[in-house]
Amino acid sequence: MGFYVEDDGRGIPELKQNRVFETGYTDSPGGTGFGLAIVRQIVSAHGWQTRVADGCDGSARFKFTDVEFT
């Protein structure tokens, strides 16, 4: 089971989708590159998986799987 979170932004190009979870990776001039790396650490600590996909209308969708709902 799982869930997803989708934004309404410009999305993430397919070639960059695997890199966005790397510590220090950013394409924003003022970014630190910590945000999605921290998300991946939290997801991993819960035993979940996450990945980026294309959302509606070209946005980004973050899928979380292996989630156990109790």
C-alpha positions as CSV (number, residue, x, y, z in Angstrom):
1,M,0.0,0.0,0.0
2,G,1.0,3.6,-0.2
3,F,0.1,7.1,-1.0
4,Y,1.4,10.0,-3.1
5,V,1.9,13.7,-2.8
6,E,1.6,15.8,-5.9
7,D,2.5,19.5,-6.4
8,D,1.3,21.9,-9.0
9,G,4.7,23.2,-10.1
10,R,6.8,22.6,-13.2
11,G,7.7,19.0,-12.5
12,I,11.1,17.3,-12.5
13,P,12.6,16.2,-15.8
14,E,13.0,12.5,-16.1
15,L,16.8,12.7,-16.3
16,K,16.9,14.4,-12.9
17,Q,14.3,12.3,-11.1
18,N,16.8,9.9,-9.7
19,R,19.1,12.7,-8.4
20,V,16.6,14.8,-6.5
21,F,17.0,12.7,-3.4
22,E,20.8,13.0,-3.3
23,T,22.2,15.1,-0.4
24,G,23.3,18.5,-1.8
25,Y,21.4,18.2,-5.1
26,T,19.5,21.3,-6.0
27,D,18.7,23.3,-9.2
28,S,17.7,26.4,-7.2
29,P,20.3,29.1,-6.7
30,G,19.3,29.5,-3.1
31,G,18.6,25.9,-2.4
32,T,20.6,23.7,0.1
33,G,19.8,20.3,-1.4
34,F,18.8,18.9,2.0
35,G,15.0,18.8,1.6
36,L,14.3,15.7,-0.4
37,A,17.4,14.0,1.0
38,I,15.8,14.3,4.5
39,V,12.5,13.0,3.1
40,R,14.3,9.9,1.8
41,Q,16.0,9.3,5.2
42,I,12.6,9.5,7.0
43,V,11.0,7.2,4.4
44,S,13.8,4.7,4.8
45,A,13.6,4.8,8.6
46,H,10.0,3.7,8.3
47,G,10.8,0.9,5.9
48,W,9.0,2.6,3.0
49,Q,10.1,3.3,-0.5
50,T,9.8,6.6,-2.5
51,R,10.2,7.7,-6.0
52,V,9.4,10.6,-8.3
53,A,7.0,10.4,-11.2
54,D,5.3,12.8,-13.5
55,G,2.1,14.2,-12.0
56,C,-0.9,15.7,-13.7
57,D,-0.3,18.6,-16.0
58,G,3.5,18.3,-15.9
59,S,3.8,18.6,-12.1
60,A,5.8,16.3,-9.8
61,R,4.4,13.3,-8.0
62,F,6.2,11.7,-5.1
63,K,5.0,8.1,-4.5
64,F,5.4,6.4,-1.2
65,T,5.1,2.6,-1.1
66,D,5.5,-0.3,1.3
67,V,3.4,1.7,3.8
68,E,1.5,-0.2,6.4
69,F,-1.7,1.5,7.6
70,T,-2.9,0.4,11.1
